Amino acid sequence: IPVKDLKITYSTSSGPGGQNVNKVATKVDIRFHIESVSWLSPDAKTKILEKLKPSLTKDGWLVTKSEKTRSQSLNQEDALQKLRENIHFALEPPRPVFTEEELKKI
């Protein structure tokens, strides 16, 4: 996923964290606007929009967040990994459905 297609923002994390919790922006929000990217085919965009509809904002942004660690770079990598996994999940072809007769032949 090209970085130019992402909107990355950082904010302070919630929860326990010692002295740095309110000072260091370690929480990462990555926003990805599916309809505006040129490297996905229209068919792929449609599949992503259909499968990930509950995760989309009303403006069509797919938002992925991470505040797993106290490190901004590790949280960014975690959020990017989550985004990749979501896109792979959406583009994964459906598993074939076999009838009982077809299963007996296999």
Secondary structure by P-SEA (a helix, b strand, c coil): cccccbbbbbbbbcccccccccccccbbbbbbbccccccccaaaaaaaaaaacccccccccbbbbbcccccaaaaaaaaaaaaaaaaaaaaccccccccaaaaaac
